[in-house]
Each structure stands twice: as structure tokens, then as C-alpha cells.
Amino acid sequence: MVYCSKFSCPQKATALSVQAIAKYLYDSHLHFSLQRATLTAKRLHQLAEEAYPAVDNDSPVYSQISYLTQYFISESSQKQSIINQMVNLAKDLPEYTHLLSIPGLGEQTVTSLLGELGDIRRFKSSNALNSFIGIDLPPADTGSYTSPRHISKRGSTVARKLLFKAIQNIASVSRYYPNHINDYYQKRKKQSSERGTKKIAIPSTPGMGIS
């Protein structure tokens, strides 16, 4: 985003040498190594030379791009500040340490879950918590007919999105950090006859209820 704001106009990139662009990227606190900054600068300079802008070099469009990228950077910084505050508030909770020990869950996911769910001790069972989130599986049987079961989606939309992302992260890192949650998820995927098993349903299945 920093170099998107700086070099939104191709002429600004072509007016500088690759070494100058690399130095700018390296000094911009983007966690770039000098080697990565140089490779990025070469690619950026090449793209700028090949670009054919639809607007003039002094077009207000570039000012708008610069403004919007700076706004995004500011919003990201504010978001990180809020996350840091949430971490400071949550780090003394025992469930914070337990959730953070799960491979694939970081500070942001854990604090967001705790903030959305609140004190889970108020729920008498894992089924009650599942119902609060909206990942419970209500029966839908009438006589001899048994319909496919789906989560109710009556609870917190935010919590469901967080759990979906959490399961994705856990599955993604399982190659390097094997864990029983991913093992269960993969087992359920193989057992499911539906195309594209829903990750959000995993925590609500018997034996894997959130508690």
C-alpha cells in the first residue's frame, strides 16, 4: 500500500532508478529484506515502463488513489491498535491461552472469538453455545422422511464467520502442525456425501461441540 500511494502514476516510477525504488521500499518499514526490495523494485519499474495510462500524468485520479491508500493504511493502523487493546484485556483469561495453543489460531482470531462470545461459562452445555452461535443442527424429520440437516443460522453471524475462518486456518497449517481438530474435519469431509462440506458445521457435530 505504501508504494501504491507513492508510485500510483507510472511516470513516478520510471523517473527513478531501480536502486532508488529499492532503497525507498527497504526504508519504508515494510519488513522487506534488501533482496526482496530489489526484486520488487525491478518488477515495479518494469510494469511502469510497460504501462499505458488512460489518464494524463497530472490527472486528479492519482491524487484520489493516493488519498484512498493513505486512508486504508490509517484504518489498518487503527485496527491493529484496537486488536492490541483487545489482546491486553484478554491475555489473562485462561481460555485465551487454551485457544491460542491451537495451531492456526492467532491473537486476532482468538480475541475476536472471545469478544463475540463473551464469558462462555454462562452456557450450561456445548449445545447451548452452538445454539447461541447458530451452528446447531435442528432435526428436520417427518415420519419416515429424513431431510438433510443444516445449521440453523439463528445465532451470531459474526461468530459463525470467525469459526469458519478458524477452521480454514487450522486446516491450512495442519501440514506443518498436525492436530486432532483437522483430523476430525478431514474425516467428516470423507464421510459427507455432499459436495463441498461446510466447515462451519464441524464444531456442532457430536463429539466436537464447542465447550
C-alpha positions as CSV (number, residue, x, y, z in Angstrom):
1,M,0.0,0.0,0.0
2,V,2.9,2.4,0.7
3,Y,4.4,2.0,-2.8
4,C,0.9,2.0,-4.3
5,S,0.4,5.5,-2.9
6,K,3.9,6.6,-3.9
7,F,4.0,5.1,-7.4
8,S,0.4,5.2,-8.5
9,C,1.5,7.2,-11.6
10,P,3.8,5.1,-13.8
11,Q,5.9,8.2,-14.6
12,K,6.9,8.5,-10.9
13,A,8.4,5.0,-11.1
14,T,10.2,5.3,-14.4
15,A,11.7,8.6,-13.3
16,L,13.6,6.8,-10.6
17,S,16.3,4.1,-10.9
18,V,15.6,0.5,-9.7
19,Q,18.2,1.1,-6.9
20,A,16.3,4.3,-5.7
21,I,13.0,2.4,-5.7
22,A,14.5,-0.5,-3.8
23,K,16.0,1.9,-1.2
24,Y,12.6,3.6,-0.7
25,L,10.9,0.2,-0.2
26,Y,13.6,-1.0,2.1
27,D,13.4,2.2,4.2
28,S,9.6,2.2,4.4
29,H,9.4,-0.3,7.3
30,L,7.6,-2.9,5.1
31,H,9.6,-5.8,6.6
32,F,11.3,-6.2,3.3
33,S,14.8,-7.6,3.1
34,L,17.2,-5.8,0.7
35,Q,17.0,-8.7,-1.7
36,R,13.2,-8.7,-1.7
37,A,13.1,-4.9,-2.0
38,T,15.4,-5.0,-5.1
39,L,13.3,-7.8,-6.8
40,T,10.1,-5.8,-6.1
41,A,11.6,-2.6,-7.4
42,K,12.7,-4.3,-10.6
43,R,9.2,-5.7,-11.2
44,L,7.6,-2.4,-10.3
45,H,9.9,-0.5,-12.7
46,Q,9.2,-3.0,-15.5
47,L,5.5,-2.7,-15.1
48,A,5.7,1.1,-15.0
49,E,7.6,1.0,-18.4
50,E,5.0,-1.3,-19.9
51,A,2.0,0.7,-18.6
52,Y,-0.1,2.8,-20.9
53,P,-2.2,5.1,-18.6
54,A,-5.7,6.1,-19.7
55,V,-5.3,9.4,-18.0
56,D,-2.7,12.2,-18.0
57,N,0.2,12.2,-15.5
58,D,-1.3,15.2,-13.7
59,S,-4.8,13.7,-13.5
60,P,-6.7,14.0,-10.2
61,V,-7.2,10.2,-10.4
62,Y,-3.7,9.7,-9.0
63,S,-4.5,12.1,-6.1
64,Q,-7.6,10.1,-5.4
65,I,-5.6,6.8,-5.4
66,S,-3.0,8.3,-3.0
67,Y,-5.7,9.6,-0.7
68,L,-7.6,6.3,-0.6
69,T,-4.4,4.2,0.0
70,Q,-3.4,6.6,2.8
71,Y,-6.9,6.2,4.3
72,F,-6.6,2.4,4.1
73,I,-3.2,2.5,5.8
74,S,-4.6,4.7,8.6
75,E,-7.6,2.4,9.0
76,S,-5.3,-0.7,9.2
77,S,-3.1,1.0,11.8
78,Q,-6.2,1.9,13.9
79,K,-7.5,-1.7,13.6
80,Q,-4.1,-3.1,14.8
81,S,-4.2,-0.7,17.7
82,I,-7.7,-1.9,18.7
83,I,-6.5,-5.6,18.4
84,N,-3.6,-4.8,20.7
85,Q,-6.0,-3.4,23.3
86,M,-8.2,-6.5,23.0
87,V,-5.1,-8.7,23.5
88,N,-4.2,-6.8,26.6
89,L,-7.7,-7.3,28.0
90,A,-7.9,-11.0,27.1
91,K,-4.4,-12.3,27.8
92,D,-5.1,-13.0,31.5
93,L,-8.2,-15.2,30.7
94,P,-7.5,-18.9,30.9
95,E,-9.4,-19.6,27.7
96,Y,-7.2,-17.2,25.8
97,T,-4.1,-19.3,26.4
98,H,-6.1,-22.5,25.6
99,L,-7.4,-21.2,22.2
100,L,-4.0,-19.7,21.3
101,S,-2.4,-23.1,21.7
102,I,-4.5,-24.4,18.8
103,P,-2.3,-24.4,15.6
104,G,-3.7,-21.9,13.1
105,L,-5.3,-19.5,15.6
106,G,-3.6,-16.2,16.2
107,E,-4.2,-13.3,18.6
108,Q,-6.7,-11.6,16.3
109,T,-8.9,-14.7,15.8
110,V,-8.8,-15.6,19.5
111,T,-9.6,-12.2,20.8
112,S,-12.3,-11.7,18.2
113,L,-13.9,-15.0,19.3
114,L,-13.7,-14.1,23.0
115,G,-15.1,-10.7,22.3
116,E,-18.0,-12.1,20.3
117,L,-18.9,-15.0,22.6
118,G,-18.2,-13.3,25.9
119,D,-18.0,-15.5,29.0
120,I,-18.7,-19.0,27.7
121,R,-19.1,-20.2,31.3
122,R,-22.6,-18.9,31.2
123,F,-23.6,-21.7,28.8
124,K,-24.8,-24.9,30.5
125,S,-23.6,-27.1,27.7
126,S,-21.8,-27.1,24.3
127,N,-25.2,-27.4,22.7
128,A,-26.4,-24.2,24.3
129,L,-23.3,-22.4,22.9
130,N,-23.8,-23.9,19.5
131,S,-27.4,-22.6,19.5
132,F,-26.1,-19.1,20.5
133,I,-23.8,-19.1,17.6
134,G,-26.3,-20.7,15.2
135,I,-24.4,-23.8,14.3
136,D,-26.8,-26.2,16.0
137,L,-28.4,-28.9,13.8
138,P,-32.1,-29.0,14.4
139,P,-33.9,-32.2,13.4
140,A,-36.0,-32.0,10.3
141,D,-37.7,-35.4,10.2
142,T,-41.3,-36.0,9.4
143,G,-42.5,-39.6,9.7
144,S,-40.3,-41.9,7.6
145,Y,-38.7,-39.0,5.7
146,T,-35.4,-37.7,6.9
147,S,-34.2,-34.5,5.2
148,P,-30.6,-33.3,5.0
149,R,-29.6,-31.5,8.2
150,H,-28.3,-27.9,8.1
151,I,-27.2,-25.5,10.7
152,S,-29.9,-23.2,12.0
153,K,-28.1,-19.8,11.3
154,R,-30.2,-18.2,14.0
155,G,-27.3,-17.0,16.2
156,S,-24.4,-14.6,15.8
157,T,-23.4,-14.2,12.2
158,V,-20.0,-12.7,13.2
159,A,-19.2,-15.8,15.4
160,R,-20.0,-18.1,12.6
161,K,-17.7,-16.2,10.2
162,L,-15.0,-16.3,12.8
163,L,-15.4,-20.1,13.3
164,F,-15.4,-20.7,9.6
165,K,-12.1,-18.7,9.2
166,A,-10.7,-20.5,12.3
167,I,-11.3,-23.9,10.7
168,Q,-9.8,-22.8,7.5
169,N,-6.6,-21.6,9.3
170,I,-6.4,-24.9,11.3
171,A,-6.7,-26.9,8.1
172,S,-4.2,-24.7,6.3
173,V,-1.4,-25.2,8.9
174,S,-2.1,-28.8,9.6
175,R,0.6,-29.8,7.0
176,Y,3.2,-28.4,9.4
177,Y,1.3,-28.6,12.7
178,P,-0.9,-31.7,12.7
179,N,-3.8,-31.5,15.2
180,H,-6.8,-33.6,16.1
181,I,-9.3,-30.9,15.1
182,N,-8.1,-31.1,11.5
183,D,-8.0,-34.9,11.6
184,Y,-11.7,-34.8,12.6
185,Y,-12.5,-32.3,9.9
186,Q,-10.9,-34.3,7.2
187,K,-12.7,-37.4,8.5
188,R,-16.0,-35.7,8.3
189,K,-15.3,-34.4,4.8
190,K,-14.7,-38.0,3.6
191,Q,-17.9,-39.2,5.3
192,S,-20.0,-36.5,3.8
193,S,-21.9,-37.2,0.6
194,E,-22.4,-33.5,-0.1
195,R,-20.1,-31.7,-2.4
196,G,-18.2,-29.1,-0.5
197,T,-18.7,-30.0,3.2
198,K,-19.4,-26.9,5.2
199,K,-16.5,-26.1,7.6
200,I,-18.8,-24.3,10.0
201,A,-20.8,-27.4,10.7
202,I,-17.8,-29.3,12.2
203,P,-17.8,-27.7,15.7
204,S,-21.5,-28.5,16.0
205,T,-21.2,-32.2,15.3
206,P,-21.5,-34.8,18.2
207,G,-18.1,-35.2,19.9
208,M,-16.8,-31.9,18.6
209,G,-19.1,-29.4,20.3
210,I,-17.6,-26.2,21.4
211,S,-17.1,-26.2,25.2
